[in-house]
Amino acid sequence: MHRKSLTQNQKIFSMFITSEFTTARNLFPYTDIHKWLSYGHDGKHPGCDEYYFGRREFSFTLENDVYLRYKSFKSVSSLEHAIKSCFPYKIDIGAVYSVDPDKRHAYSQTGTNVFTPVERELVFDIDITDYDDVRYCCSGADVCSKCWPLMTVAIKVIHTSLKEDFGFKHILWVFSGRRGVHCWVCDPKARRMTNEQRSAVAEYFRVYKGNENNARKVALMGYSLHPFLARSYVDFLKGFFEGELQANQSIFSTKDKYDKILEMISDEDIQSELREKWEKSANRSSLSEEAISLVRWDQLKNTLQSKKHKAPTLRMCVEEIVFTFAYPRIDLEVSKQMNHLLKAPFCVHPKTGPSRRVCVPIDPNNCDEFDPLAVPTLSQLIEEINSGGSKMDVDDDDDDDDTDTSILGKSIKFFRSSFLEPLLKSCKEEIESLYKTKIGKSKDSFSW
């Protein structure tokens, strides 16, 4: 594509992604992405698979939604060259295949089905739009400081479970750039899961099963919560629901809000009793919306507690309401298949023009501090580039020391120190261990 034919959006994005404006190393961390997706297979150890990175699928979304799948690259330089040449609006990362994705057609002509995904990070996608029925400040792609905490709680619940219930250690959380979060679980046992195993993990997290036609969207069965759900409820959901969520959304403050909650109660007598009480007090209270909401929540809890002996379905009604509002709403289908692609970290979201934000990592241990509205935008990066001039130039061999000059510096440093370095250390230890085992078996086979 000739540079003169670029649209304004492409010109803006090209400034972010190409070396013409001295950003090749400072802003988009090509080398770090390559190191991550190579998982220690850097060619420096005899046990490395030198073709590993070259079997990884990438996809590019170009102007007018032109979509290029099954792109692959042998090295970081070839990846960088392709990005600078194509000016993709979006870059997605797919699975590692049994053969080079770019040569899949040649293999298909052999009559054998050798082109198949063999490794893929276990990924999760959580989108704030799936919470539109329980947030009243925003809707659709809009997000603000009042509804973003729903994403924060989702990170806490899922991250804790991935570590404590499944034993995963190398987990990367990324802001999607617009309205949600992505999770990449990169442990070897996660990357090598079959589709069936991925589906089992996804179903482990399934609680929210309703749709817009169901009043009762969460049904908790049995006499007690599963240990994972109990921990999530006690440690994260209950406090968030009764505190931050009530303060930000006042979910009992008006009739149209509390009617949706009353419909979750299976006993119509209880529904009528509470509705009548709240309608009578609607015009007499001098309390704030938040205070009214808290009072009505206490009334609902006390009423259900006193009458839960009437029906088994009332036993966990309080918990079901909390889970309906606060529990993570994961796009489970994204997690179940190895061949699903997901937007690369440090890309820019393609649908919001110059104000689009970068997909930066989120620290799960300090996710309360993350502000999606403070994430650098494309226009801010361009302004930095234009004002920085030559001082932002870096040598190809010194790209690990330049991040202080960029407003993305903190995010890139976090990616390296908290995620990439521990991951690569673990990967190289695994490669060394497997190599020693292989050599040992080889020696044994020749022993008499």
C-alpha positions as CSV (number, residue, x, y, z in Angstrom):
1,M,0.0,0.0,0.0
2,H,1.5,3.4,-1.1
3,R,1.9,5.9,1.8
4,K,0.2,8.7,-0.2
5,S,-3.0,6.6,-0.3
6,L,-3.3,6.3,3.5
7,T,-6.5,7.5,5.2
8,Q,-6.1,9.9,8.1
9,N,-6.6,7.1,10.6
10,Q,-3.9,5.1,8.9
11,K,-1.6,8.1,9.0
12,I,-2.2,8.4,12.7
13,F,-1.7,4.8,13.4
14,S,1.4,4.6,11.2
15,M,2.9,7.3,13.4
16,F,2.4,5.0,16.3
17,I,3.8,1.9,14.8
18,T,6.5,2.8,12.3
19,S,10.1,3.9,12.6
20,E,9.5,6.9,10.4
21,F,8.5,8.8,13.5
22,T,11.2,7.2,15.8
23,T,8.7,4.9,17.6
24,A,9.9,1.5,16.4
25,R,11.3,0.6,19.7
26,N,10.1,3.1,22.2
27,L,6.3,2.6,21.9
28,F,5.6,-0.8,20.5
29,P,7.7,-3.4,22.2
30,Y,8.4,-5.8,19.3
31,T,11.3,-7.5,21.1
32,D,9.3,-8.1,24.3
33,I,6.3,-9.5,22.3
34,H,8.7,-11.8,20.5
35,K,10.4,-13.0,23.7
36,W,7.0,-13.6,25.3
37,L,5.6,-15.7,22.4
38,S,8.9,-17.6,22.0
39,Y,8.7,-19.0,25.5
40,G,12.5,-19.4,25.8
41,H,12.9,-20.9,22.4
42,D,15.5,-18.3,21.4
43,G,18.0,-20.6,19.7
44,K,20.6,-20.2,22.4
45,H,20.0,-23.7,24.0
46,P,20.4,-27.0,22.2
47,G,17.0,-28.0,23.6
48,C,15.2,-25.1,21.9
49,D,12.7,-25.5,19.1
50,E,14.0,-22.9,16.6
51,Y,10.8,-23.1,14.6
52,Y,8.5,-22.5,17.6
53,F,7.8,-18.7,17.0
54,G,7.4,-19.3,13.3
55,R,4.4,-21.6,13.8
56,R,2.5,-18.9,15.7
57,E,-0.6,-17.4,13.9
58,F,-1.1,-13.6,13.8
59,S,-3.9,-11.8,12.1
60,F,-4.0,-8.2,10.9
61,T,-7.1,-6.1,10.5
62,L,-6.5,-3.4,7.8
63,E,-8.5,-0.5,6.4
64,N,-12.2,-1.2,5.5
65,D,-12.1,-4.3,7.8
66,V,-9.8,-6.2,5.5
67,Y,-8.9,-9.3,7.6
68,L,-5.7,-11.2,7.1
69,R,-5.4,-14.5,9.0
70,Y,-2.7,-17.2,9.3
71,K,0.2,-14.8,9.0
72,S,3.4,-16.1,10.5
73,F,6.9,-14.7,11.1
74,K,10.3,-16.4,11.5
75,S,11.8,-13.6,13.6
76,V,11.1,-10.4,15.4
77,S,12.5,-8.4,12.5
78,S,10.1,-10.0,10.0
79,L,7.2,-9.3,12.4
80,E,8.3,-5.7,12.7
81,H,8.7,-5.3,8.9
82,A,5.2,-6.7,8.2
83,I,3.6,-4.4,10.7
84,K,5.3,-1.3,9.3
85,S,4.4,-2.4,5.8
86,C,0.7,-3.2,6.4
87,F,-0.3,-0.5,8.9
88,P,-2.8,-2.9,10.6
89,Y,-5.6,-1.2,12.6
90,K,-5.5,-4.3,14.9
91,I,-3.1,-7.2,15.6
92,D,-4.5,-10.4,17.0
93,I,-2.5,-13.4,18.3
94,G,-3.6,-17.0,17.7
95,A,-2.3,-20.5,18.4
96,V,0.9,-22.2,17.7
97,Y,0.3,-24.7,14.9
98,S,1.9,-28.0,14.0
99,V,3.3,-26.4,10.9
100,D,3.9,-22.9,9.6
101,P,0.4,-21.3,9.2
102,D,1.6,-19.4,6.1
103,K,2.3,-22.8,4.4
104,R,-0.8,-24.5,5.5
105,H,-2.1,-24.9,1.9
106,A,1.0,-26.7,0.8
107,Y,0.5,-29.2,3.6
108,S,-3.2,-29.6,2.8
109,Q,-2.3,-30.9,-0.7
110,T,-0.6,-33.9,0.9
111,G,-4.0,-35.3,1.9
112,T,-3.0,-35.5,5.6
113,N,-4.5,-33.2,8.2
114,V,-1.2,-32.0,9.7
115,F,-2.2,-28.4,10.1
116,T,-3.7,-28.3,13.6
117,P,-3.2,-26.0,16.7
118,V,-0.9,-27.6,19.3
119,E,-0.4,-24.8,21.8
120,R,-2.4,-21.8,22.9
121,E,-2.5,-19.6,26.0
122,L,-5.6,-20.1,28.1
123,V,-7.4,-16.8,27.5
124,F,-10.4,-15.0,29.0
125,D,-12.4,-12.1,27.6
126,I,-14.6,-10.0,29.9
127,D,-16.6,-7.1,28.3
128,I,-18.3,-4.3,30.3
129,T,-21.2,-4.3,27.8
130,D,-22.3,-7.7,29.2
131,Y,-23.1,-5.8,32.4
132,D,-25.5,-3.4,30.8
133,D,-28.5,-4.8,32.8
134,V,-26.8,-4.0,36.1
135,R,-25.1,-0.7,35.5
136,Y,-27.0,2.6,35.3
137,C,-24.2,5.1,34.6
138,C,-23.2,3.9,31.1
139,S,-24.2,1.5,28.4
140,G,-22.7,-0.1,25.3
141,A,-19.1,0.8,24.8
142,D,-19.1,3.6,27.3
143,V,-17.3,3.1,30.6
144,C,-16.6,5.4,33.6
145,S,-15.2,5.3,37.1
146,K,-18.6,4.2,38.4
147,C,-18.9,1.0,36.4
148,W,-15.3,0.1,35.8
149,P,-15.0,-1.5,39.3
150,L,-17.1,-4.3,37.9
151,M,-14.0,-5.2,35.8
152,T,-11.8,-4.8,38.9
153,V,-13.8,-7.4,40.8
154,A,-13.8,-9.7,37.9
155,I,-10.0,-9.6,37.8
156,K,-9.8,-10.3,41.5
157,V,-12.2,-13.3,41.4
158,I,-10.7,-15.0,38.3
159,H,-7.1,-14.2,39.1
160,T,-7.4,-15.7,42.6
161,S,-9.0,-18.8,41.3
162,L,-6.5,-19.3,38.6
163,K,-3.7,-19.2,41.1
164,E,-5.3,-21.0,44.1
165,D,-7.6,-23.5,42.4
166,F,-5.5,-24.3,39.3
167,G,-2.0,-23.4,40.4
168,F,-1.2,-21.1,37.5
169,K,1.7,-18.6,38.0
170,H,2.2,-16.8,34.8
171,I,-0.9,-14.7,34.2
172,L,-1.1,-11.5,32.1
173,W,-4.1,-9.2,32.5
174,V,-4.6,-6.5,29.8
175,F,-7.0,-3.6,29.3
176,S,-8.7,-4.3,26.0
177,G,-8.3,-0.6,25.0
178,R,-12.0,0.3,25.3
179,R,-14.5,-1.5,27.5
180,G,-13.1,-4.7,29.0
181,V,-10.2,-6.9,30.0
182,H,-8.3,-9.9,28.6
183,C,-6.5,-12.5,30.5
184,W,-3.6,-14.7,29.1
185,V,-2.6,-17.7,31.2
186,C,0.8,-18.7,30.0
187,D,2.0,-21.6,32.1
188,P,3.0,-24.7,30.0
189,K,0.2,-26.8,31.3
190,A,-2.3,-24.0,30.3
191,R,-0.8,-23.6,26.9
192,R,-1.0,-27.4,26.2
193,M,-4.6,-27.9,27.3
194,T,-6.9,-29.6,24.8
195,N,-10.2,-28.0,23.8
196,E,-12.0,-30.3,26.2
197,Q,-9.8,-29.2,29.1
198,R,-10.3,-25.6,28.2
199,S,-14.1,-26.1,28.1
200,A,-13.9,-27.7,31.5
201,V,-12.0,-24.7,33.0
202,A,-14.4,-22.3,31.3
203,E,-17.4,-24.2,32.7
204,Y,-15.9,-24.1,36.2
205,F,-16.4,-20.3,36.1
206,R,-19.9,-20.5,34.7
207,V,-22.4,-19.1,37.1
208,Y,-24.3,-16.4,35.2
209,K,-26.6,-18.4,32.8
210,G,-29.5,-16.1,32.1
211,N,-30.4,-13.8,29.3
212,E,-32.6,-10.7,28.9
213,N,-35.7,-12.9,29.1
214,N,-34.8,-14.5,32.4
215,A,-35.6,-12.6,35.7
216,R,-33.5,-15.1,37.7
217,K,-30.1,-15.3,35.9
218,V,-28.2,-17.1,38.7
219,A,-29.4,-20.3,40.3
220,L,-27.2,-21.6,43.1
221,M,-28.1,-25.2,43.9
222,G,-27.5,-27.2,47.0
223,Y,-27.3,-26.2,50.7
224,S,-23.9,-24.5,50.5
225,L,-21.8,-22.8,48.0
226,H,-18.9,-24.5,46.2
227,P,-15.6,-23.5,47.9
228,F,-14.6,-21.3,45.0
229,L,-17.9,-19.5,45.0
230,A,-17.9,-19.2,48.8
231,R,-14.4,-17.6,48.7
232,S,-15.4,-15.3,45.9
233,Y,-18.6,-14.2,47.7
234,V,-16.9,-13.6,51.1
235,D,-13.6,-12.1,49.9
236,F,-14.8,-10.0,47.0
237,L,-18.5,-10.0,45.9
238,K,-20.4,-9.3,49.1
239,G,-18.3,-6.3,50.2
240,F,-18.3,-4.9,46.7
241,F,-22.0,-5.3,46.2
242,E,-22.9,-3.7,49.6
243,G,-20.3,-1.0,49.3
244,E,-18.9,0.3,46.0
245,L,-21.7,-1.0,43.8
246,Q,-24.5,0.4,46.0
247,A,-22.6,3.7,46.2
248,N,-22.1,4.0,42.4
249,Q,-25.3,2.5,41.1
250,S,-27.9,2.8,43.9
251,I,-29.6,-0.3,42.6
252,F,-32.7,-0.2,44.9
253,S,-33.3,3.6,44.7
254,T,-36.1,3.7,42.0
255,K,-38.9,1.4,41.1
256,D,-37.5,0.4,37.7
257,K,-34.3,-0.7,39.4
258,Y,-35.7,-2.6,42.4
259,D,-38.4,-4.3,40.3
260,K,-35.7,-6.2,38.4
261,I,-34.4,-7.4,41.7
262,L,-37.7,-8.4,43.2
263,E,-38.4,-10.5,40.1
264,M,-35.4,-12.6,41.2
265,I,-37.4,-13.7,44.3
266,S,-39.4,-16.8,43.5
267,D,-42.0,-16.1,46.2
268,E,-44.7,-13.7,44.9
269,D,-45.9,-12.8,48.4
270,I,-42.5,-11.6,49.4
271,Q,-42.2,-9.6,46.2
272,S,-45.6,-7.9,46.9
273,E,-44.7,-7.2,50.5
274,L,-41.5,-5.5,49.7
275,R,-42.8,-3.6,46.7
276,E,-45.7,-2.2,48.7
277,K,-43.4,-1.1,51.5
278,W,-41.0,0.6,49.1
279,E,-43.7,2.3,47.0
280,K,-45.3,3.8,50.2
281,S,-42.0,5.2,51.4
282,A,-40.9,6.5,48.0
283,N,-42.1,10.1,48.5
284,R,-41.5,10.4,52.2
285,S,-37.8,9.7,52.5
286,S,-35.2,12.5,52.8
287,L,-32.4,10.1,52.4
288,S,-30.0,10.1,49.5
289,E,-30.4,7.5,46.7
290,E,-27.4,5.6,48.1
291,A,-28.9,5.5,51.6
292,I,-32.3,4.5,50.3
293,S,-30.7,1.7,48.4
294,L,-28.8,0.4,51.4
295,V,-31.9,0.5,53.6
296,R,-34.0,-1.5,51.1
297,W,-31.2,-4.0,50.7
298,D,-31.2,-4.6,54.5
299,Q,-35.0,-4.9,54.4
300,L,-34.8,-7.5,51.6
301,K,-32.2,-9.5,53.4
302,N,-34.1,-9.5,56.7
303,T,-37.4,-10.5,55.0
304,L,-35.8,-13.4,53.1
305,Q,-34.0,-14.5,56.3
306,S,-37.2,-14.7,58.2
307,K,-39.1,-16.5,55.5
308,K,-36.6,-18.7,53.8
309,H,-38.1,-21.7,55.4
310,K,-41.1,-21.3,53.1
311,A,-39.3,-22.6,50.0
312,P,-35.9,-24.1,49.1
313,T,-35.5,-21.6,46.3
314,L,-35.2,-18.8,48.9
315,R,-32.3,-20.4,50.7
316,M,-29.7,-18.6,48.6
317,C,-31.7,-15.8,47.1
318,V,-29.5,-13.1,48.7
319,E,-26.3,-14.7,47.3
320,E,-28.0,-15.1,43.9
321,I,-28.7,-11.4,43.7
322,V,-25.1,-10.5,44.7
323,F,-23.8,-12.9,42.1
324,T,-26.1,-11.6,39.4
325,F,-24.8,-8.1,39.8
326,A,-21.1,-8.6,40.8
327,Y,-19.8,-12.0,39.5
328,P,-17.6,-12.0,36.4
329,R,-19.4,-12.4,33.1
330,I,-16.8,-14.2,30.9
331,D,-17.3,-14.8,27.2
332,L,-16.8,-18.5,27.7
333,E,-16.6,-19.4,24.0
334,V,-13.4,-17.4,23.7
335,S,-11.8,-19.7,26.3
336,K,-12.9,-23.0,24.9
337,Q,-11.2,-23.2,21.6
338,M,-7.4,-23.2,20.9
339,N,-7.8,-21.5,17.5
340,H,-9.5,-18.3,18.9
341,L,-7.5,-15.1,18.4
342,L,-7.2,-12.3,20.8
343,K,-6.0,-8.7,20.5
344,A,-2.3,-8.3,21.2
345,P,-1.1,-6.2,24.2
346,F,0.2,-2.7,23.3
347,C,-2.1,-2.5,20.3
348,V,-4.4,0.5,20.0
349,H,-8.2,-0.2,19.9
350,P,-9.3,0.3,16.3
351,K,-12.7,1.8,16.8
352,T,-12.3,5.1,18.6
353,G,-10.1,7.3,16.3
354,P,-7.3,9.5,17.7
355,S,-8.8,9.1,21.3
356,R,-8.4,5.3,21.2
357,R,-6.4,3.9,24.0
358,V,-3.5,1.4,24.2
359,C,-4.0,-2.1,25.4
360,V,-1.8,-1.9,28.4
361,P,-1.2,-4.6,31.1
362,I,-3.0,-4.4,34.4
363,D,-1.4,-5.3,37.7
364,P,-3.9,-7.8,39.3
365,N,-2.4,-7.2,42.7
366,N,-3.1,-3.5,42.4
367,C,-6.1,-3.5,40.0
368,D,-8.0,-1.1,42.2
369,E,-5.6,1.6,41.2
370,F,-6.1,1.0,37.4
371,D,-8.0,3.8,35.7
372,P,-9.0,3.0,32.1
373,L,-9.6,6.7,31.5
374,A,-6.0,7.5,32.3
375,V,-4.5,5.0,29.8
376,P,-2.5,6.8,27.1
377,T,-4.4,7.6,23.9
378,L,-3.1,7.5,20.4
379,S,-3.2,11.3,20.1
380,Q,-1.2,11.7,23.3
381,L,1.4,9.3,21.9
382,I,1.6,11.3,18.7
383,E,2.0,14.5,20.7
384,E,4.8,12.9,22.7
385,I,6.6,11.8,19.5
386,N,6.3,15.2,17.9
387,S,7.6,17.0,21.0
388,G,10.3,14.4,21.9
389,G,12.2,14.7,18.6
390,S,15.5,12.9,18.4
391,K,15.8,12.3,22.1
392,M,13.4,9.4,21.6
393,D,15.6,7.7,19.1
394,V,17.2,4.5,20.4
395,D,19.6,1.9,19.1
396,D,18.3,-1.5,18.1
397,D,20.6,-3.0,20.7
398,D,19.5,-0.8,23.5
399,D,15.8,-1.0,23.5
400,D,15.5,-2.2,27.1
401,D,16.6,1.2,28.5
402,D,14.4,3.6,26.6
403,T,11.1,3.3,28.2
404,D,11.5,6.2,30.7
405,T,11.2,8.5,27.7
406,S,7.7,7.3,26.8
407,I,4.3,7.7,28.5
408,L,4.0,3.9,28.0
409,G,7.2,3.4,29.9
410,K,5.6,2.3,33.1
411,S,3.4,-0.2,31.4
412,I,6.3,-1.7,29.4
413,K,8.4,-2.0,32.5
414,F,5.7,-3.7,34.4
415,F,5.2,-6.2,31.5
416,R,8.9,-7.0,31.6
417,S,9.6,-7.2,35.3
418,S,6.4,-8.6,36.7
419,F,5.4,-10.9,33.8
420,L,8.0,-11.5,31.1
421,E,11.2,-12.0,33.2
422,P,9.7,-14.6,35.6
423,L,8.0,-16.4,32.7
424,L,11.2,-16.7,30.6
425,K,13.1,-17.9,33.7
426,S,10.6,-20.6,34.2
427,C,10.6,-21.5,30.4
428,K,14.3,-21.8,30.2
429,E,14.4,-24.0,33.3
430,E,11.8,-26.3,31.7
431,I,13.8,-26.4,28.4
432,E,16.9,-27.3,30.3
433,S,15.2,-30.0,32.4
434,L,13.6,-31.6,29.3
435,Y,16.9,-31.5,27.5
436,K,18.7,-33.2,30.4
437,T,16.0,-35.9,30.5
438,K,16.3,-36.4,26.8
439,I,20.1,-36.7,27.0
440,G,19.8,-39.1,29.9
441,K,17.4,-41.4,28.0
442,S,19.7,-41.3,25.0
443,K,22.7,-42.4,27.2
444,D,20.6,-45.2,28.7
445,S,19.7,-46.5,25.4
446,F,23.3,-47.0,24.5
447,S,24.4,-48.5,27.8
448,W,25.1,-52.2,28.0
